[in-house]
Every structure is written in C-alpha cells, then in structure tokens.
Amino acid sequence: MQRTTDGWGSGLLGVIIFSGSLPATRIAVGGFTPLFLTSARAVIAALLGAALLGVLRQKRPASSDLGSLAIVALGVVIGFPLLTALALQHITSAHSIVLIGLLPLATAIFGVLRGGERPRPAFWLFSTIGSLSVAGFALSQSGSASLTGDLLMVAAILLCGLGYAEGATLSRRLGGWQVISWALVLALPVMAIVALATLPGAWSGIGLPVWAGLAYVSVFSMLVGFVFWYRGLALSPVSDNCSCSSHSSGWRSPACCWASPSPGR
C-alpha cells in the first residue's frame, strides 16, 4: 500500500510539472521553429542528464535495454515535443490541453502491449467514456480547432503513451531518472546535429518569454518531470497513475492556469 501511495505522490508531482509544457511550448514556438525547439530542449536536457549520470556514477544500461531506450527517446524526447510544437502552430494551448485527456487511455493501451499490464475493467470503462467526451468536446470547438493541429496532437499523444509505457517498464530495472537521462543521451548526437542545422538566423528579435519557454521545456518538461513521473509509474501500476482522476484532470487543471495568462487564451 505504501509503495502505491508513494507512486501516486511521485506521479502527481510529475503531472504538475508537465502541466506547464504545452503553454510553454506555445510561447516558445513564437520565436523558434518546431525543429529547433525540439532539438534544443533535448540537447540541453541531455547535457544535464549526462552530468547527473557521470556525477552519480551510474552504470551503463545493458545492450538489451538499448532498444527500449530508443523507443522512449522516439516517444518522449523526439515525437511528443516535435508534434506538439507543430500542432501548436495551428491550435491554441488551451485546445491542446483538452486533447491531452486522451493520453491516459493511450498510455494504458501501450502498458498492456509493452509492459503486460492488466488494468481493471472499470478503468477501461471510464477511460473510454472520458476519451469519447474529450473527442466530442474537441470536435465541438470549431473556433479553436484545426484538423491539422488535432491530428498532430493525436499522433503526439500516441507516441507519448508509448514512451510513458516503455519507460515505466525500464524504470523498474534502471530507475526513473536514469531512464530519461539515458534516453536523452542516446538521442543527443542526432538532436545536436538538428539543433545546429536549424539555428535561428537572428537572435536579437527573440524575446525573454520565448527564452523562458525554452528553459522550462528543457529543464522541467524534458528532465525533472520525468524523474518523478517514471518513479511513479515504476512504483504503481501504469493504469493507476494514468487514471482520469490522477493524470488527465491533473494535467488539465493546472495547465489551464498556465495557459490562461497567455495572450488570447
């Protein structure tokens, strides 16, 4: 019982940190291209993660874990950040936060496929009802909706769910912060090349809010949040941490507070 409670607590802290990701990304794409933003945040977080691994003298993951780390990198280091940055060029951060309500179901599905999880029938029932409600509400928001933006968000959610579930399985062997740190290090060579290739042509016109957005998604969304989130997934079942009450609503409520001060939100 204590283990599950600790898992919920860690997961909740991760949720609160993640809740600022989409509003911060929306601000950052006002000054950076999606490709540069995605690669820059990964490079910054990878350098921090590599420093942690070195200072704390962590063992390298086994060769059998490299495939799973690559999946984590594809899902949460590259896929979700890039696709959400692209989506937020077409939709508002408030609209994207609504769509995040689909993430618990996506994570649970991949938890079954990749981690052998067996959520209770009640979870599937309420997750399906919640996801259908989210989809219906999103479709009704014609003023802030965009088919391109919505499809990009759905693709981002699927990749994020895959990365969450794969990372949860790995965390039980490697540890939570170690998983995201090694995934970032694995993606670093490619992300560094992309960052250099997509450097902004001029830096003078980039305002402080844009830099703050980049700093937030690099340090908190890309590293610190995962320290708590993967620990939570490792300590308790994926479906428990991804239930609508603990994850979906937890994401949206503080995220809406983050989004509301932004212009036009």
N, C-alpha and C positions, 0 to 999 in steps of 0.2 A: 504493500500500500504506500509506504513512504517513498519507494522508488518511483511509483507512478505520479505521486504528488510532486516530487522533485522534477520529474519530466514535464509536467504541466506548467510548473513555475518557470522553468528554463524556456519552454516553448512560448509562453506568454511574453517573456522579455524579448525573445526574437521577433515576435509578431509586432510589438510596439516599435521596435527599431525598423523593421521592414515597412511599417505603415507610412514612413516618410519617403519611401523610394520613388513612387510614381510622381508625386508633386515635385520632388527634387529633380527627377529626370525631365519632367515637363519644362522646368525652368532652365535646365542645362542645355536642352536642345534649342533654346533660343539663341545660343551663342556658338554651339559646337554641332558638327554633323553627327548623326547617329553612330557612324562607324568610328569616328574619333572618340566620342564619348564612351562607347562600349570598350574600345581597346585601352583608352587611357585609364578608366576606372579599374580595369583588370590588371594593368601594369602596376599601378600604384598599390593596389591591394596585394598583388603577388610579391612585391618587394617587402611589404610589411610582413606577409605570411612567411616568406623565406627567412627574414630576420628572426622571427619567433622560432621557427624550426631549428635554426642554427644556434641561437642562444640557449634554447632548452634542450638541445642535442637529441632531437627526435630521430628515431631510426627511419631509414627509407622504407617505403611500402614494398611489399613483396611484388615480384613481377606479375603474379596472378591478380593483383589488385589494380594494375595499370589500366585494364580495360574498363573497370568500374569507375575509376577516377576520370577517365576520358569522357564517360557518359555524364558524370557530374559536371565536368567542365563544359561540355556541349550544352547541357541544360541550363545551369545557373550562372556560369561565367560568360558564356557567349550568347546562347539562344534567347533567354529571357531578357537580358539587358538590351540586346540589339533590337529585338522585335518590339519591345515596349517603347523604345526610343523612336522607332519608325512609326508605331501606332499613334504616339502622342503628337505627331505632326498632323494627324487627321482628326483626333478626338481630344476632348478635354481630360484632364487628370481625374476630375470627378466621375466622368463616364467610365473611364478605365477602372476606377476603384470598384464600381458596381460589378464589372465583369470579373473581377478577382474572386467574386463569390463562387465561380466555377472551379477554383483551384483545389478546394478540399476533395471534391469528387475525383478530379484528375489524379491527385496525389494518391488517394486510396486505391484507385484502379491500378496504378503502377506499383503500389505497395503489394498488391496481390500478385501481379505478374512477375515482379522482380524480387520481392522480399518474402513471398509466401505468407503474407498477412491474411487473416481471416476476420474481417470486420463483422460485427453483429448485423443481423437483418435490419434492425431499427436504424442503424447508421445509413445503410443503403437507401432505405425508405426516405428518411428526412434529407439526406444529401441530394437525392433525385428531386424531391419536391423543391428544395432550396435552389437547386441549379435551374430547374424549369422556371421558377419565379424570377431568378436573375435574368435568364434569357428573355422571358416575356417583358420584363421591365426595360431591359436594354433595347429591345426592338421597338418599344413604345416611345422611346426618347428620340424622336426624329430630329429635334433641333440640335442635339449634340452628337448624333450618331453619324457614322460613316461606315459603309460596308467594308472598305479597305482597312480602316482602323480597327473595326471589330474583328475581322478575320486575322489580322496581325496579332491582336490581343489573344484570341483563342489559340493560335499557334504558340504564342509565348507561354500561355498557361499550360499547355500540354508538355512543352519542353521543361518548364519549371517543375511540374508534377513529377516528371521522370527524374530530374535531378534531385529533387527532395527525397523521393523513394529510394533511389540508388545510394544517395549519401547517408540515409538512415541506416541502411544495411551495413555500409562500410564503417559507420561511426561506432558500431558495436565491437569492431575489431581494432580500429585505428584511433578512435576518439573523435569528438565533434570538430574541434578547431583544427585538428590535424588533417581531417578530410578536406575541408575547404582550402586550407593552406597548400596541400599537395596538389589539389586540382588547379589552383591558381598558378602554382609553379609549373605544372605540366603545360598549361596554356600560354605561359609567359613568352616563349620565343615567337610564336605566331602573333600574339597580341602586340608585342613590341614592334614588330615589322609593320603591322597595320597602323599602329599609332604614328609611327614615323612617316608612313606614306600618306596619312590623312591629316597632317598638322595644319592648323588654320593658317590661311595666307596672311592674316593680320591679327595681332593680339591686342592692339590699342582699343578696339571697339568692344571688347568683351568686358561686361560689367561685373561688379562684385557678386550680385546674386547668382550669375552663371557659374562663377568660380566656387561659390558656396555650394551650389547644387552638385558640382563635380566632386567636391570634397566629401559631401555627405554620402553620395552613392559609392564612392571609392572606399572610404573607411568603414562606414556603418553598414550600408546595404550589402557590400561585397565581402566583408570580413567579419566585423563584430557581431552583426545579427546572426550570422551562421554559426558562430561559436555557441550561442545559446540555443538556436533552433535545432541544429543537428544533435546537440546533447539531449534536448527534449525528445527528439524522435528516437534516440538510442535507448532512453530510459523507459519509455512507454510506447504502446502500440501506435503505429502511424495514424490509424483511424481516430485514436483518442485525441492526438494533437491536432488533427486536421478536421475535427468535427466542426459543424457550422457555428456552434457557440464559441468555441475556443480559437478558431482560426479565421473563418470568413468574417464574422461580425467583428472580431478583434482587429482584423486588418482594416475594415471599412470605417469603423467609428473614429479612431484616431487619425486615419488617413484623410477623412473628410475635414477634420480640424486643420490638418496640414494644408489641404488644398484650398480651403475657404479664403485665406488671406491673399491668394494669388489673384492677379488681375482677371476679372471676368468670371471668376468661379462662383 
